[in-house]
């Protein structure tokens, strides 16, 4: 990661108090890695508005490290992106400064003496902000990869297939039947995953959940779908599939529909889904601080 941040998220509390952060903006070339790693169909601009966090690093002598890829970092309520870092290694939107539970993650390397005035104020504000979450450990530990990685991996599908064919111990993360079906057609494989993104889950490799699709539900990560799965337990034609999917997407093991409904209604406002946490629905503990 370089010396700057993107001119976004400036309305967040860490830019407002206790010190008002007033970045000095400039326009820079969009890094080539942003274009090569762009998973959107929309083309990125040739120039981007950024602001310097520190006074060294632009010449390439020293770098910090992006905290995380943007994919899935904030897919649970215990994590949030505070700053998008201007970087030369990951995609646009990679995390420059983030919070996970009571951990502040700062990706820039310079000490305060080498930060800009705006960078120093942001650093101090972030320290004040993280104090709010003292003792509130992260809710989720990353045990899976975010579903957007299917589109990223689809671009190198032929390479994955050849590697897996040459070494049976290699896990290609995409099913071999799909890699063979779309051999020489990375755009077709990317489109397949775009069309099925709301049905993807990871069980060592990325799968499209056809059992879930068979129930005509819209997304395996929506609260509405979870509620409908519970209701399907009373439908003899759907009950077995619903039980299988509830076991796949939750950590609960209730034996009857009344217990499922009580669990859902008691926690409705605190239930969330996390790809990174294993493609599961979780419940935010009562009293856990809301970043908003």
C-alpha positions in Angstrom: 0.0 0.0 0.0 1.2 3.5 -0.8 1.1 6.7 1.1 -2.5 7.7 0.4 -6.2 6.9 0.9 -9.2 7.2 -1.4 -11.4 10.3 -0.8 -14.3 8.2 0.5 -16.0 7.4 3.8 -15.2 10.9 5.0 -18.5 11.2 6.8 -17.5 8.5 9.3 -17.0 9.5 12.9 -13.2 8.9 12.7 -13.0 11.9 10.3 -15.1 14.1 12.6 -14.1 13.8 16.2 -12.4 14.6 18.5 -10.4 16.2 15.8 -11.8 17.4 12.4 -9.8 15.7 9.7 -9.3 18.0 6.7 -7.5 16.0 3.9 -5.7 17.7 1.1 -7.0 16.1 -2.1 -5.1 15.3 -5.3 -5.7 13.3 -8.4 -3.5 10.3 -9.2 -3.4 7.6 -11.9 -5.5 4.6 -11.3 -3.0 1.8 -10.4 -2.8 -1.0 -13.1 -3.7 -3.6 -10.5 -7.1 -1.9 -10.0 -7.9 -2.5 -13.6 -6.6 -6.1 -13.7 -8.4 -7.0 -10.5 -11.6 -5.2 -11.3 -14.5 -7.7 -11.0 -17.2 -5.3 -12.0 -18.5 -5.0 -15.5 -18.0 -1.2 -15.2 -14.6 0.2 -16.2 -12.7 2.2 -13.6 -11.7 5.8 -14.3 -8.1 6.6 -15.4 -7.7 9.0 -12.5 -8.8 8.8 -8.8 -9.1 11.4 -6.1 -6.9 10.6 -3.1 -5.3 12.2 0.0 -2.0 11.6 1.5 -1.9 9.9 5.0 1.8 10.0 5.3 4.7 11.9 3.8 6.8 8.9 2.7 6.1 5.9 0.6 5.1 7.4 -2.8 8.6 6.9 -4.2 8.4 3.2 -3.6 11.1 2.9 -0.9 8.7 1.7 1.8 5.2 0.4 1.9 2.7 -0.6 4.5 0.3 -3.5 3.8 -3.3 -3.4 3.0 -5.3 -4.7 6.0 -7.4 -7.0 3.9 -9.0 -7.5 0.5 -12.3 -5.7 0.2 -14.2 -8.9 -0.4 -16.0 -10.0 2.7 -14.1 -7.8 5.2 -17.3 -6.2 6.5 -19.8 -9.0 6.0 -20.4 -9.2 9.7 -21.4 -6.4 12.1 -18.2 -6.6 14.1 -16.1 -5.3 11.2 -16.1 -2.1 9.2 -13.9 -0.4 6.7 -12.7 3.0 8.0 -10.4 3.9 5.1 -9.9 2.5 1.6 -6.2 2.4 1.0 -4.5 3.5 -2.3 -2.5 0.4 -3.0 -0.5 -1.3 -5.7 -1.1 -4.9 -4.9 -4.8 -5.6 -4.4 -8.1 -4.4 -5.9 -9.7 -1.0 -5.6 -11.4 -0.8 -2.2 -8.9 -2.9 -0.3 -8.9 -1.9 3.4 -6.3 0.7 4.5 -7.7 1.1 8.0 -10.3 -1.2 9.5 -11.9 -2.3 12.7 -12.6 -6.0 13.6 -14.2 -6.2 17.0 -11.9 -4.5 19.4 -9.0 -4.5 17.0 -7.9 -1.4 15.1 -6.1 -2.4 12.0 -3.9 0.3 10.5 -2.2 -0.5 7.2 0.1 2.5 6.9 3.7 2.1 8.1 4.9 5.7 8.9 5.2 6.9 12.5 3.2 10.0 13.5 6.3 12.2 12.8 6.0 11.2 9.1 2.3 11.4 8.8 0.5 14.4 7.3 -1.5 16.6 9.6 -4.7 14.9 8.4 -3.1 11.5 8.9 -2.1 12.3 12.5 -5.6 13.5 13.3 -7.1 10.4 11.7 -4.8 8.2 13.7 -5.7 9.8 17.0 -9.4 9.7 16.2 -9.2 6.0 15.4 -7.5 5.3 18.8 -10.4 7.2 20.5 -13.0 5.4 18.4 -11.6 1.8 19.1 -11.9 2.5 22.8 -15.7 2.3 22.4 -15.3 -1.4 21.6 -13.0 -2.3 24.6 -13.6 -5.9 25.6 -15.9 -6.6 22.6 -14.0 -9.4 20.8 -14.6 -10.2 17.2 -17.8 -12.2 16.5 -16.5 -13.9 13.4 -13.3 -15.7 12.6 -12.5 -16.1 8.9 -12.9 -19.8 8.0 -14.1 -19.4 4.4 -13.5 -17.1 1.4 -16.1 -14.6 0.2 -18.3 -15.6 -2.7 -16.9 -12.8 -4.9 -13.7 -14.8 -5.1 -15.5 -17.1 -7.6 -15.5 -14.4 -10.2 -11.8 -13.6 -9.4 -10.9 -17.3 -9.8 -12.9 -17.7 -12.9 -10.5 -15.5 -14.8 -7.7 -18.1 -14.2 -10.0 -21.2 -14.6 -7.8 -22.9 -17.2 -4.7 -22.5 -15.0 -6.6 -24.0 -12.1 -7.8 -26.9 -14.2 -4.3 -27.7 -15.6 -2.7 -27.5 -12.1 -5.4 -29.9 -10.6 -5.0 -32.3 -13.5 -1.2 -32.4 -13.0 -1.3 -32.7 -9.2 -4.3 -34.5 -7.6 -3.4 -33.0 -4.2 -4.2 -29.5 -5.5 -7.7 -28.1 -4.6 -8.8 -25.8 -7.5 -11.6 -24.2 -5.4 -13.9 -24.4 -8.5 -15.5 -27.8 -9.3 -13.6 -29.7 -12.1 -16.7 -30.3 -14.1 -17.2 -26.5 -14.4 -13.6 -25.9 -15.2 -13.8 -28.4 -18.0 -17.2 -27.1 -19.2 -15.8 -23.6 -19.5 -12.3 -24.5 -20.7 -11.0 -21.6 -22.8 -14.0 -19.5 -21.8 -13.2 -17.5 -18.7 -15.9 -14.9 -19.5 -18.5 -17.7 -19.6 -17.4 -19.0 -16.2 -17.4 -15.5 -14.7 -20.9 -14.9 -16.0 -22.0 -18.3 -14.6 -20.9 -17.2 -11.1 -22.4 -13.7 -11.6 -25.8 -15.3 -12.4 -25.6 -17.6 -9.4 -23.8 -15.4 -6.9 -26.7 -15.5 -4.4 -26.5 -19.3 -4.3 -22.8 -19.8 -3.8 -21.3 -21.4 -0.7 -18.0 -23.0 0.1 -17.4 -26.5 1.2 -13.7 -26.7 0.5 -14.5 -25.7 -3.0 -17.1 -23.2 -4.1 -20.5 -24.8 -4.8 -23.7 -23.4 -6.3 -26.5 -24.6 -4.0 -29.0 -26.2 -6.4 -31.0 -27.6 -3.6 -31.5 -24.1 -2.4 -32.4 -22.9 -5.9 -35.0 -25.7 -6.1 -37.0 -24.0 -3.4 -37.3 -20.8 -5.5 -35.6 -18.7 -2.9 -33.7 -15.6 -3.9 -30.6 -15.7 -1.8 -28.9 -18.0 0.7 -27.8 -15.0 2.8 -31.1 -13.2 3.2 -33.2 -13.1 6.4 -36.3 -13.6 4.3 -35.0 -16.9 2.9 -34.1 -18.1 6.4 -37.6 -17.4 7.6 -39.1 -19.3 4.6 -36.8 -22.3 5.2 -38.3 -22.5 8.7 -41.8 -22.3 7.3 -41.0 -25.1 4.8 -40.5 -27.5 7.7 -44.3 -27.8 7.8 -44.5 -28.7 4.1 -44.0 -32.4 3.5 -42.7 -31.9 0.0 -40.0 -29.4 1.2 -39.3 -30.4 4.8 -36.3 -32.7 4.1 -34.6 -30.2 1.9 -35.3 -27.4 4.4 -33.8 -29.4 7.3 -30.7 -30.0 5.2 -30.3 -26.3 4.3 -31.0 -25.1 7.9 -28.2 -27.5 9.0 -25.9 -26.1 6.3 -26.5 -22.4 6.9 -27.0 -22.3 10.7 -25.3 -23.8 13.8 -28.7 -24.7 15.3 -30.1 -28.2 15.7 -33.7 -27.7 16.8 -36.0 -30.8 16.3 -39.3 -29.1 15.7 -40.6 -26.1 13.8 -41.9 -24.3 17.0 -38.3 -24.2 18.4 -37.0 -22.9 15.1 -39.7 -20.2 15.0 -39.0 -19.1 18.6 -35.3 -18.9 17.9 -35.9 -16.8 14.8 -38.5 -14.4 16.4 -36.4 -13.9 19.5 -33.4 -13.0 17.5 -34.8 -11.6 14.2 -33.2 -8.1 14.7 -29.8 -9.5 15.5 -29.4 -12.3 12.9 -26.8 -11.8 10.2 -25.1 -14.0 7.6 -21.4 -14.2 7.0 -19.6 -15.8 4.1 -16.3 -15.4 5.9 -17.6 -17.1 9.0 -18.5 -20.3 7.1 -21.6 -19.4 5.1 -23.8 -19.3 8.2 -26.4 -17.2 10.0 -25.2 -16.0 13.3 -26.8 -13.9 16.1 -25.2 -10.7 17.5 -25.1 -11.0 21.3 -27.3 -8.6 23.2 -25.5 -5.5 24.2 -22.8 -5.8 21.5 -22.1 -2.2 20.3 -23.5 -1.0 17.1 -20.9 0.8 15.0 -23.6 3.0 13.6 
